[in-house]
Amino acid sequence: MMENKQDFGTVHVPVMADEVVRGLAPEADKVFVDGTLGGGGHARLLLDAGAVVLGFDQDKDVVARAGEWGKPYGERLRVTHANFAEGLDALVQDAVMVDGILLDLGMSSDQLDGDEAEAADGRGFSYKRTADPLDMRMNVDATTTAADILNTWDEAKLTQMFFDYAEEPRGRALAKAVVAARSERPFKTSGDLLQIVEKIYPLRFGLKRSHPAGRIFQALRIAVNDELTVLARALPLALQLLKPGGRLCIITFHSLEDRMVKKFYKNIAVDELDSVGRVATLSPYKIWKKQMPTARELEVNPRARSAHVRVIERIT
Ligand SMILES: C[S@@+](CC[C@H](N)C(=O)[O-])C[C@H]1O[C@@H](n2cnc3c(N)ncnc32)[C@H](O)[C@@H]1O
C-alpha cells in the first residue's frame, strides 16, 4: 500500500487492493469494468496486469485526470463520464460480457480532503472545510445541491432523509433546527450546517467517538447523488454483464449500502428447491466470504476503516 501512496502522490490509496486483486484475478486480455474510476488506484492494478479496463466516473475532473495518467495504457483504458448505472446499462444494451466489475463506492480521498489549492474548488463534502459551498454533487451537471435540499425540503422530508441515510437518532430535532435556521439565513457553506449539528450535539457533552457531522454530511451526499437508487439499479445490470467465471467485487463504506449489496447477493445465490425441499437447480452464483481491511492496511490507509469487500462469482 505504501508503494501506491508514493506512486500516486496525494491522489488516492486504493482500498483493500490485495482483496480486490484476489477477487478479480486480473491478467492479460481479461476485460474489467471499473464503475468508480476515481484516481485510478484499482484500475492501475488491473491495467498493470495487462487487462483492459472500461472505466466510468460521474465526476468530470476524474475523467479529465484519467486522460493524463491513463496515457501509457493506450487503448487498454477506455474512460467514459457516466454514472455507473448508466454505464452498465449501455454495456448491457451492447451485449458486452466482462471478466469482472469493480464498484468502490463513495468518494475518493481527494474529493474529501484535497490540499489547500483544491479547497477553493471544494464541493462541501467535508464538515472540516467550513468555507466550502454546500454543493456535494459528484456530477456537476446534476441540478440539486446540498444547499438546495437544506433550503427547500420540508421538515418531514428532511427528517426522513436523516433517518434513512444517516440512521440519525436526532434526525427530527436536526430537521427542525435546519428549518428554523434557514428562515433567518439560507444555507450556503459547510460551516452553516456544522453550526446546526453542533447546536444539536453540543461539544461540551463530549464526542465519545466519531463526530456526528460525519454521518450527517454523508446523509446529504447520499441524497444529493441519489446513491442508493443508483446502486439498486446497477446491481442486476452488473450481473448480466458477467461471463461464466466472472466476478462482481463491491467495496462498501457504510451499513446502508453494505446491507443492500449483501441482501442482493443472498437473493441471487439461492439454489432452487423442488416440492420436497431437495436442490433442483444449483444457483449459478457463489458468494465469497465478506472481507474487511487488515490491521496493517488500517495503519497506512485510515480511509479503509469502514470498508467491506463483497464478491459474487458467476460459476456457470
Ligand atoms: C472511492 S472513489 C474510487 C477510487 C478508485 N477505486 C481508486 O482506487 O482510485 C469513488 C469514485 O466513484 C465516483 N462515483 C461515485 N458514485 C458514482 C456513480 N454512481 N457513478 C459513477 N461514479 C461514481 C466518485 O466520483 C469517485 O471518483
The ligand as a Tripos MOL2 file, in Angstrom:
@<TRIPOS>MOLECULE
LIG
   27    29     1     0     0
SMALL
NO_CHARGES

@<TRIPOS>ATOM
      1 C1        -13.8520    5.7130   -3.7210 C.3       1 LIG1
      2 S1        -13.5800    6.5310   -5.1990 S.3       1 LIG1
      3 C2        -12.8470    5.3690   -6.2400 C.3       1 LIG1
      4 C3        -11.3880    5.2800   -6.0750 C.3       1 LIG1
      5 C4        -10.6960    4.3380   -7.0340 C.3       1 LIG1
      6 N1        -11.1340    2.9840   -6.8600 N.3       1 LIG1
      7 C5         -9.2160    4.4350   -6.8630 C.2       1 LIG1
      8 O1         -8.5920    3.4550   -6.4130 O.co2     1 LIG1
      9 O2         -8.6320    5.4830   -7.1690 O.co2     1 LIG1
     10 C6        -15.1740    6.6150   -5.8480 C.3       1 LIG1
     11 C7        -15.2700    7.2990   -7.1880 C.3       1 LIG1
     12 O3        -16.5030    6.9080   -7.7400 O.3       1 LIG1
     13 C8        -17.1770    8.0090   -8.2570 C.3       1 LIG1
     14 N2        -18.5830    7.6680   -8.1300 N.ar      1 LIG1
     15 C9        -19.3240    7.5560   -7.0090 C.ar      1 LIG1
     16 N3        -20.5750    7.1660   -7.3090 N.ar      1 LIG1
     17 C10       -20.6080    7.0060   -8.6520 C.ar      1 LIG1
     18 C11       -21.6160    6.6150   -9.5690 C.ar      1 LIG1
     19 N4        -22.8440    6.3170   -9.1620 N.pl3     1 LIG1
     20 N5        -21.3040    6.5370  -10.8760 N.ar      1 LIG1
     21 C12       -20.0460    6.8550  -11.3220 C.ar      1 LIG1
     22 N6        -19.0640    7.2510  -10.4920 N.ar      1 LIG1
     23 C13       -19.3380    7.3160   -9.1830 C.ar      1 LIG1
     24 C14       -16.7370    9.1920   -7.4510 C.3       1 LIG1
     25 O4        -16.8240   10.3630   -8.2430 O.3       1 LIG1
     26 C15       -15.2910    8.8060   -7.1260 C.3       1 LIG1
     27 O5        -14.4090    9.3260   -8.0920 O.3       1 LIG1
@<TRIPOS>BOND
     1     1     2 1
     2     2     3 1
     3     2    10 1
     4     3     4 1
     5     4     5 1
     6     5     6 1
     7     5     7 1
     8     7     8 2
     9     7     9 1
    10    10    11 1
    11    11    12 1
    12    11    26 1
    13    12    13 1
    14    13    14 1
    15    13    24 1
    16    14    15 ar
    17    14    23 ar
    18    15    16 ar
    19    16    17 ar
    20    17    18 ar
    21    17    23 ar
    22    18    19 1
    23    18    20 ar
    24    20    21 ar
    25    21    22 ar
    26    22    23 ar
    27    24    25 1
    28    24    26 1
    29    26    27 1
@<TRIPOS>SUBSTRUCTURE
     1 LIG1         1 GROUP 0 **** ****
